[in-house]
Amino acid sequence: MYQFLRTFADSWGLLFMTLLFLGLIGWGWRPGGKAAAKRAKHSIFDHDDEQEGRTHG
């Protein structure tokens, strides 16, 4: 059983991990990826913009 699992992991597991890696890299380079990355980059400051209009104290 161990030898079967080892062989499976060496062949199909490696193929799966390679395809997953390439898919994740491709996801970042898709046409709409730049706009999504820009929104994500600035999203941490959205809450600060809401609080600027309120008085602190």
N, CA, C and O atoms as CSV, one atom per row, in Angstrom:
chain,resi,resn,atom,element,x,y,z
A,1,MET,N,N,0.824,-1.189,0.000
A,1,MET,CA,C,0.000,0.000,0.000
A,1,MET,C,C,0.881,1.272,0.000
A,1,MET,O,O,0.591,2.229,-0.717
A,2,TYR,N,N,1.933,1.268,0.794
A,2,TYR,CA,C,2.819,2.433,0.849
A,2,TYR,C,C,3.442,2.703,-0.514
A,2,TYR,O,O,3.508,3.849,-0.958
A,3,GLN,N,N,3.891,1.658,-1.165
A,3,GLN,CA,C,4.546,1.816,-2.466
A,3,GLN,C,C,3.570,2.397,-3.498
A,3,GLN,O,O,3.949,3.237,-4.314
A,4,PHE,N,N,2.316,1.941,-3.453
A,4,PHE,CA,C,1.293,2.479,-4.361
A,4,PHE,C,C,1.082,3.975,-4.116
A,4,PHE,O,O,1.060,4.765,-5.059
A,5,LEU,N,N,0.929,4.359,-2.849
A,5,LEU,CA,C,0.703,5.765,-2.528
A,5,LEU,C,C,1.917,6.611,-2.889
A,5,LEU,O,O,1.774,7.747,-3.341
A,6,ARG,N,N,3.090,6.070,-2.693
A,6,ARG,CA,C,4.315,6.793,-3.037
A,6,ARG,C,C,4.397,7.020,-4.546
A,6,ARG,O,O,4.730,8.116,-4.997
A,7,THR,N,N,4.096,5.991,-5.314
A,7,THR,CA,C,4.123,6.106,-6.770
A,7,THR,C,C,3.060,7.090,-7.250
A,7,THR,O,O,3.317,7.901,-8.140
A,8,PHE,N,N,1.879,7.017,-6.666
A,8,PHE,CA,C,0.795,7.933,-7.026
A,8,PHE,C,C,1.187,9.382,-6.736
A,8,PHE,O,O,0.967,10.263,-7.567
A,9,ALA,N,N,1.761,9.628,-5.571
A,9,ALA,CA,C,2.154,10.981,-5.201
A,9,ALA,C,C,3.274,11.494,-6.101
A,9,ALA,O,O,3.300,12.674,-6.447
A,10,ASP,N,N,4.193,10.618,-6.478
A,10,ASP,CA,C,5.304,11.032,-7.330
A,10,ASP,C,C,4.855,11.385,-8.735
A,10,ASP,O,O,5.468,12.238,-9.378
A,11,SER,N,N,3.809,10.757,-9.223
A,11,SER,CA,C,3.386,10.998,-10.600
A,11,SER,C,C,2.190,11.955,-10.653
A,11,SER,O,O,2.334,13.100,-11.084
A,12,TRP,N,N,1.035,11.503,-10.225
A,12,TRP,CA,C,-0.180,12.321,-10.324
A,12,TRP,C,C,-0.170,13.487,-9.349
A,12,TRP,O,O,-0.688,14.560,-9.659
A,13,GLY,N,N,0.408,13.289,-8.189
A,13,GLY,CA,C,0.498,14.381,-7.222
A,13,GLY,C,C,1.346,15.519,-7.752
A,13,GLY,O,O,0.995,16.690,-7.603
A,14,LEU,N,N,2.465,15.172,-8.374
A,14,LEU,CA,C,3.331,16.185,-8.959
A,14,LEU,C,C,2.627,16.915,-10.101
A,14,LEU,O,O,2.738,18.134,-10.228
A,15,LEU,N,N,1.919,16.179,-10.911
A,15,LEU,CA,C,1.167,16.786,-12.008
A,15,LEU,C,C,0.102,17.740,-11.474
A,15,LEU,O,O,-0.051,18.853,-11.978
A,16,PHE,N,N,-0.629,17.302,-10.456
A,16,PHE,CA,C,-1.673,18.134,-9.861
A,16,PHE,C,C,-1.082,19.416,-9.272
A,16,PHE,O,O,-1.622,20.501,-9.488
A,17,MET,N,N,0.016,19.300,-8.534
A,17,MET,CA,C,0.629,20.474,-7.921
A,17,MET,C,C,1.164,21.434,-8.982
A,17,MET,O,O,1.079,22.650,-8.811
A,18,THR,N,N,1.708,20.910,-10.063
A,18,THR,CA,C,2.210,21.752,-11.144
A,18,THR,C,C,1.067,22.504,-11.815
A,18,THR,O,O,1.178,23.702,-12.074
A,19,LEU,N,N,-0.027,21.806,-12.096
A,19,LEU,CA,C,-1.185,22.458,-12.721
A,19,LEU,C,C,-1.814,23.494,-11.795
A,19,LEU,O,O,-2.248,24.554,-12.245
A,20,LEU,N,N,-1.861,23.189,-10.516
A,20,LEU,CA,C,-2.384,24.143,-9.547
A,20,LEU,C,C,-1.516,25.402,-9.507
A,20,LEU,O,O,-2.036,26.517,-9.501
A,21,PHE,N,N,-0.212,25.224,-9.481
A,21,PHE,CA,C,0.712,26.355,-9.475
A,21,PHE,C,C,0.534,27.214,-10.723
A,21,PHE,O,O,0.443,28.438,-10.627
A,22,LEU,N,N,0.484,26.588,-11.877
A,22,LEU,CA,C,0.331,27.335,-13.126
A,22,LEU,C,C,-1.024,28.042,-13.181
A,22,LEU,O,O,-1.126,29.159,-13.690
A,23,GLY,N,N,-2.060,27.389,-12.657
A,23,GLY,CA,C,-3.382,28.008,-12.613
A,23,GLY,C,C,-3.411,29.241,-11.723
A,23,GLY,O,O,-4.029,30.245,-12.075
A,24,LEU,N,N,-2.747,29.175,-10.573
A,24,LEU,CA,C,-2.715,30.330,-9.680
A,24,LEU,C,C,-1.904,31.474,-10.270
A,24,LEU,O,O,-2.262,32.641,-10.106
A,25,ILE,N,N,-0.829,31.149,-10.946
A,25,ILE,CA,C,-0.045,32.187,-11.618
A,25,ILE,C,C,-0.875,32.813,-12.742
A,25,ILE,O,O,-0.884,34.034,-12.899
A,26,GLY,N,N,-1.561,31.994,-13.510
A,26,GLY,CA,C,-2.409,32.490,-14.596
A,26,GLY,C,C,-3.557,33.340,-14.092
A,26,GLY,O,O,-3.962,34.292,-14.758
A,27,TRP,N,N,-4.091,33.005,-12.913
A,27,TRP,CA,C,-5.197,33.773,-12.334
A,27,TRP,C,C,-4.765,35.222,-12.076
A,27,TRP,O,O,-5.551,36.149,-12.271
A,28,GLY,N,N,-3.550,35.411,-11.651
A,28,GLY,CA,C,-3.063,36.765,-11.397
A,28,GLY,C,C,-2.827,37.567,-12.659
A,28,GLY,O,O,-2.854,38.797,-12.618
A,29,TRP,N,N,-2.598,36.902,-13.778
A,29,TRP,CA,C,-2.316,37.582,-15.037
A,29,TRP,C,C,-3.524,37.651,-15.962
A,29,TRP,O,O,-3.385,38.017,-17.129
A,30,ARG,N,N,-4.708,37.304,-15.458
A,30,ARG,CA,C,-5.897,37.358,-16.302
A,30,ARG,C,C,-6.245,38.815,-16.613
A,30,ARG,O,O,-5.781,39.714,-15.912
A,31,PRO,N,N,-7.057,39.070,-17.656
A,31,PRO,CA,C,-7.336,40.452,-18.071
A,31,PRO,C,C,-7.915,41.344,-16.973
A,31,PRO,O,O,-7.536,42.512,-16.885
A,32,GLY,N,N,-8.816,40.838,-16.138
A,32,GLY,CA,C,-9.411,41.679,-15.097
A,32,GLY,C,C,-8.622,41.694,-13.808
A,32,GLY,O,O,-9.066,42.279,-12.820
A,33,GLY,N,N,-7.479,41.074,-13.796
A,33,GLY,CA,C,-6.704,40.943,-12.571
A,33,GLY,C,C,-6.123,42.242,-12.057
A,33,GLY,O,O,-5.997,42.417,-10.845
A,34,LYS,N,N,-5.771,43.147,-12.931
A,34,LYS,CA,C,-5.150,44.400,-12.499
A,34,LYS,C,C,-6.139,45.250,-11.698
A,34,LYS,O,O,-5.782,45.811,-10.662
A,35,ALA,N,N,-7.356,45.339,-12.170
A,35,ALA,CA,C,-8.363,46.129,-11.453
A,35,ALA,C,C,-8.685,45.489,-10.098
A,35,ALA,O,O,-8.842,46.192,-9.100
A,36,ALA,N,N,-8.781,44.165,-10.064
A,36,ALA,CA,C,-9.068,43.474,-8.803
A,36,ALA,C,C,-7.926,43.656,-7.812
A,36,ALA,O,O,-8.165,43.840,-6.619
A,37,ALA,N,N,-6.697,43.607,-8.293
A,37,ALA,CA,C,-5.545,43.798,-7.413
A,37,ALA,C,C,-5.512,45.225,-6.870
A,37,ALA,O,O,-5.161,45.442,-5.711
A,38,LYS,N,N,-5.871,46.184,-7.697
A,38,LYS,CA,C,-5.883,47.587,-7.249
A,38,LYS,C,C,-6.953,47.794,-6.181
A,38,LYS,O,O,-6.712,48.478,-5.186
A,39,ARG,N,N,-8.141,47.203,-6.382
A,39,ARG,CA,C,-9.199,47.307,-5.373
A,39,ARG,C,C,-8.759,46.660,-4.064
A,39,ARG,O,O,-8.994,47.211,-2.988
A,40,ALA,N,N,-8.128,45.504,-4.149
A,40,ALA,CA,C,-7.670,44.812,-2.945
A,40,ALA,C,C,-6.575,45.603,-2.236
A,40,ALA,O,O,-6.521,45.641,-1.007
A,41,LYS,N,N,-5.708,46.228,-3.016
A,41,LYS,CA,C,-4.603,47.003,-2.445
A,41,LYS,C,C,-5.124,48.177,-1.627
A,41,LYS,O,O,-4.564,48.497,-0.578
A,42,HIS,N,N,-6.185,48.817,-2.092
A,42,HIS,CA,C,-6.708,49.996,-1.420
A,42,HIS,C,C,-7.857,49.681,-0.455
A,42,HIS,O,O,-8.329,50.582,0.238
A,43,SER,N,N,-8.306,48.460,-0.395
A,43,SER,CA,C,-9.466,48.118,0.430
A,43,SER,C,C,-9.192,48.272,1.921
A,43,SER,O,O,-10.123,48.501,2.691
A,44,ILE,N,N,-7.951,48.152,2.340
A,44,ILE,CA,C,-7.674,48.279,3.774
A,44,ILE,C,C,-7.861,49.709,4.259
A,44,ILE,O,O,-7.970,49.938,5.464
A,45,PHE,N,N,-7.901,50.670,3.352
A,45,PHE,CA,C,-8.077,52.059,3.737
A,45,PHE,C,C,-9.532,52.517,3.652
A,45,PHE,O,O,-9.830,53.654,4.019
A,46,ASP,N,N,-10.438,51.675,3.183
A,46,ASP,CA,C,-11.844,52.058,3.048
A,46,ASP,C,C,-12.451,52.442,4.392
A,46,ASP,O,O,-13.212,53.406,4.473
A,47,HIS,N,N,-12.130,51.715,5.424
A,47,HIS,CA,C,-12.693,51.987,6.742
A,47,HIS,C,C,-12.184,53.328,7.271
A,47,HIS,O,O,-12.924,54.044,7.946
A,48,ASP,N,N,-10.949,53.672,6.978
A,48,ASP,CA,C,-10.398,54.959,7.416
A,48,ASP,C,C,-11.145,56.121,6.757
A,48,ASP,O,O,-11.384,57.139,7.406
A,49,ASP,N,N,-11.511,55.991,5.503
A,49,ASP,CA,C,-12.230,57.054,4.815
A,49,ASP,C,C,-13.580,57.307,5.444
A,49,ASP,O,O,-14.032,58.451,5.490
A,50,GLU,N,N,-14.236,56.266,5.931
A,50,GLU,CA,C,-15.549,56.413,6.559
A,50,GLU,C,C,-15.429,57.146,7.875
A,50,GLU,O,O,-16.325,57.908,8.236
A,51,GLN,N,N,-14.345,56.937,8.602
A,51,GLN,CA,C,-14.186,57.538,9.918
A,51,GLN,C,C,-13.677,58.982,9.868
A,51,GLN,O,O,-13.762,59.684,10.876
A,52,GLU,N,N,-13.163,59.439,8.757
A,52,GLU,CA,C,-12.645,60.810,8.675
A,52,GLU,C,C,-13.744,61.844,8.880
A,52,GLU,O,O,-13.478,62.920,9.416
A,53,GLY,N,N,-14.959,61.549,8.470
A,53,GLY,CA,C,-16.070,62.492,8.611
A,53,GLY,C,C,-16.623,62.548,10.022
A,53,GLY,O,O,-17.354,63.482,10.354
A,54,ARG,N,N,-16.301,61.590,10.848
A,54,ARG,CA,C,-16.803,61.559,12.224
A,54,ARG,C,C,-15.829,62.259,13.157
A,54,ARG,O,O,-14.629,62.335,12.894
A,55,THR,N,N,-16.376,62.769,14.255
A,55,THR,CA,C,-15.486,63.379,15.256
A,55,THR,C,C,-14.918,62.284,16.132
A,55,THR,O,O,-15.606,61.328,16.488
A,56,HIS,N,N,-13.676,62.436,16.465
A,56,HIS,CA,C,-13.025,61.455,17.324
A,56,HIS,C,C,-13.120,61.941,18.759
A,56,HIS,O,O,-12.922,63.119,19.054
A,57,GLY,N,N,-13.431,61.001,19.644
A,57,GLY,CA,C,-13.410,61.423,21.027
A,57,GLY,C,C,-14.399,60.810,21.883
A,57,GLY,O,O,-14.454,61.111,23.076
